[in-house]
Amino acid sequence: MGAFQECIQNISRSIGEEQVCLDMPTRIVHRITHGPEAMLHEKLSDFTPEAVVRPQTTEDVVAIVNYANKYEIPLIPQGGRTCTYGAESMPGAIVIDTTSMDEILSFDEPAFRIVSQAGVRVVDYINYLAERGYMSLEFPTMNRSSTLGSRAAISGYNKFENRWGGSRDHIRGLEVVLANGEVVQVGRGSKFPTKSVVGFDTMSMFIGSRGTLGIITKVTERFIPNPPAYVYGLRAFKSLEDALHTYMELRSPINAGVIWRSKAYHQWQLRQAVKESMNIEWPEDVVMLVDYHILGQPAVVEAMRVHAEEVCKKHNGFWRDDMPPTDFIGRMHETMEKYMGMAAIQSERMLTGGMGNRILPLDPQISNTHLIDFYKDYMKLLARIEDGKSYPELTGKLFVLSPGAPVPAEEGWTKVWSLTLANWKAFNKKTIDDYKRWFRDYAELIWSHGGSLTGTHGFIPRDIEIEIVKKEIGEEAYNLMKTIKNALDPKNIMNPNVRF
């Protein structure tokens, strides 16, 4: 009997045969995420795991890790598999599907703390708090699929980022199973869910680690009472500069205590969305839209509403009757999700049963100092995808859906949220090589403006990942990452395809 068979037999005895899946359909379902990495390989078999296991408790995870460590079998932790990069599997690996670990374990109302297993779906977590009169600060776009453990593992972005921050800013503690099978409660200097100077802030090391350092099994988060008042606003602009100056002023740190989100939409995106959804033409002179959301105590919200209107007016913001109704634009996020779905519905997959189109998100982080200049250069680089000359193998195979919606990141910085659409079936080795060439140019453009390659999804083509990571963080910092990885996972069993 081989090492893998022995390992699986031992795991089956420990956690129950019904929690271990060796059938091909289950293995196929768990091989890739919704992200673009799969299309940069000529064979999907490159991602097929040998087994999928579904632990229900931390003790189950310990048993799985101990046997995988003994037999040196790679482990790939998976939550909702909605992130662009990190949860793809590999041949010879065991996927740990955490979604059976779906219990909320404790609710400490006076302390505003809640403890959940890692596999709790974010939508269930949001609803649990809402039923009790509280608001979740964990609020990703794909909350119906995302799990709390994976949100920590990817250092997720939230719709409330500008006001309360991303996942790392409201996670207060993690339970993690290390590669040697030890279970540790990590936090910000203590095992208790509060800031402390007793120990190191070891929790931060695991946030964003994508399962390369350990398996997250429990998450402690903070929550807040529901704000009593809310206002939404929207204005149009005839110049990119006016729109982005409005966006930056609205989401200034001095306003962050009340305005929880401001976002800008370019006409490149709006034309497509409005044409598909309403069958009307977008006005040529409207270059960008900027919206904003305000919530808090009623008197404060009203005062900030007046301030927001003054900011928009100062930068020539307007609205007029020949534009789509504001209630439609006010649901822009929902509308764009429907439009992106239409892109897939119109694909060959639905028409002939062939392989469908694939959405590729991009999300560079740029300081507001460079935002306007970067945005102009970025638009040119995206246009080159479709010009038929710069990257000829991408012509007719990769299309730009959104050239980048500026969305607040941390204070003074913006995530430029972009979407491209690939005809995945048409990709071949030459197309893949041209895409990696474009990606290198994309990275160089971001770095030339002092930005970071990705703020949310973490996607870098696997074949060039180490090269790109070293360029962004530096050789010394990369070696430090490897030192930490080797210390915690000397046999390299924890998600070994990622970063190392």
Buried (B, 14 or more C-beta within 10 A) or exposed (E): EEEBEBBBBBBBEBBBEEBBBBEEEBBBEBBBBBBBBBBBBEEEEBBBBBBBBBBBBBBBBBBBBBBBBBBEBBBBBBBBBBBBBBBBBBEEBBBBBBBBBBEBEEBEEEEBBBBBBBBBBBBBBBEBBEEEEBBBBBBBBBBEBBBBBBBBBBBBBBBBBBBBBBBBBBBBBBBBBBBEBEBBBBBBBBBBBEEEEEEEBBBBBBBBBBBBBBBBBBBBBBBBEEBEBEBBBBBBBBEBBBBBBBBBBBBBEEBBEBBBBBBBBBBBBBBBBBEBBEEEEBBEEBBBBBBBBBBBEEEBBBBBBEBBBEBBEEBBBEBEEEBBEBEBBBBBBEBBEBBBEBBBEEBBBEEEEEBBBBBBBBBBBBBBEBBBEBBEBBBEBBEBBBEEEBBEBBBEBBBBBBBBBBBBBBEBBBBBBBBBBBBBBBBEEEBBBBBBBBBBBBBEBBBEBEBBBBBBBBBBBBEBBBEBBBBBEEEEEBEEBEEBBEEBBEBBBBBBBBBB
